[in-house]
Amino acid sequence: MNLIRLIAIAVVIWLVVRIVKNHRGSSISAGSRRNGSDLHSMVKCARCGLHVPREEAVCKGGRCYCSREHADEG
C-alpha cells in the first residue's frame, strides 16, 4: 500500500514539473516573438492585400506591393 502511494506521489510531482516547464518555455518564446526578434516586418500589398516581408515588397509612391506587376498596376 505504501509503495503504491509513493509511486502515485512521484507521478503527480513529475506531471507538475512537466507542466511548469512547458508553460515557462511557451511564455519565453511568446515574449521573444512579441519583441520581434524572430519575426520580419510584414507589409500589406495595396493592390491585393497579400502580406509580404518588407524587404521583399516593391514600394512605389508611398505604397507597398507584393510584386512589380501590382506596383505598375497600382
N, C-alpha and C positions, 0 to 999 in steps of 0.2 A: 504494500500500500504506500509506504513512504517513497519507494523508488518511482512509482507512477506519478506521485505528486511532484517529485523533484524533476522528472522529465517534463511534465506539463509546465512547470515554472520556467524551465530553461527554454522551452519552445516559445512561451509568451515573451520572455525577455529578448530572444532572438528576433521575433517579429517586430517588437517595438524598436529595436535598434535599426532594423532594415527600413522601417517606415520613416524614422527620423533621418537616416542617411539619404534616402530618396527625396525627401522633402527639402533638405538642405541643398542637394545637388540641383534640383529644379529651380529653386529660388535664386541660386547663384547664376545659373545660365540665363534665366529670365532677366536678371539685373544687368548682365553684360549685354544682352540684346537691347534693352531699353537705352543703354548708353550709346548704342550704335557701333560698338567695337567690331562686331562681325556682320553688320548689315551695310549694304551700299545704299546711297541716297537714290531714291526712285523718283521719277517724274512721269506725269501722265501725258500721253500724246494728245495734242489739241485737236486732232482730226478724228481718231477712232477711240480714244480713251484707254488704250493699252498702256500699262505701266512698264517702263524700261529703266535700266540703270542710267543715272545722269551722264556717266562717261560714254555711254553708247548712243545717247539721244542726239538728234540733229536739232540744234536751236537756231531759230531764224526769226527776226523781228520780235524778240522778247518772248516767243512761244517755243515750246519744245515738241518735237515729233519723234515717232518711233523709227521712221525711215526717211531717206532723201525724197522718195516719191510723195509721201504725205506732206513734207515740208514744201515741196513745189506746188502741190495742190492747195495747201492750206491758206 
